[in-house]
Amino acid sequence: MRGKTVQDLYSICAQYYDRIYHYKDYAAEANRLHSLLQGRGIKDGARVLEVACGTGNYLVALRDWYDVAGLDSSEAMLEIASA
């Protein structure tokens, strides 16, 4: 993989990313994040931006409470998130 940037590597592995991290419980982690945000006074319905959103799994879970958006430097990851 000589000469490849981190960006290149994320583009290459984007199609495998969710399989690699299949064990993650995004819903449970989003629930914990929701509790943390509530504790900081962030109300349900607020706009939330996730930076480095990858394939968007947290966004899917967080949209139960928030108006969410995400950005990532990997176009390949964003294509999966958009789907």
N, C-alpha and C positions, 0 to 999 in steps of 0.2 A: 504494500500500500504506500510505498514511497512516493513522495510528491503529492499526496492527497492532503487536502485540508480537512479540518473538522467538519466543515460544511459539506464537503464531498462525501465524507463517511456517513453523515446523517442522511444524505440523499440516497446513498447506496442501501442503508439499512432500514429506511422508512417502511418498506413493505413488510419487514420482519419485526418492527418495534413492538407492536402489540402482542405478538406471539412470545417475544423475549420476556416481556413484563406481564404475562398472563396472570401471575399470582397476585398482582397488586389489587387491593380492594379500593378502587377509586371512590366508590360511593361512601364507604366508611371514612376515608381520609377527607373527602369533601364535607362530610357531616362534622368532623372535628374542626375543619377550617371555618365552616359556618358558625360554629359555637365561638371560635376565637374572634371572628369578625363581629358577631353580635356583642361580645364582651367589649369591643372597641367602639361600639355605637354605630356600626354599619348596619343599617336596617334592610330587611328584605325588600327586594325591588330595586336596590341601588345598582348602579353600573359598576361592574367589576372587570378589570382587564387582567388577563393572565399573559405574562410575558414568557416566551419560550414554551408555548402551549403544546408543542409536539403534535401528536395526533388528536388532541382535543378531549381526552377522556375526562379530565377534571371539569372542563366546560360543560360536558353533557350532564354531569352530576350537579354542578353548581347552578345550572339554569333553573333548577327547581325553586331556588330562592332569589336569584339575581338576574339582572340583564347583563349577560356575559359577552365578552369579546376576547379574542386571543390573537397573538401574533407570534411568529417564529421566523427565524432566518432561513429555515429550510423549506423551500417550495414544495418538495416532495411530502414533507410532514403536513404542510397546510392543505395539500390536495386530499390527503386522507382525512384530515379533520373536517374539511368542507363536505365530504361525502357523508 
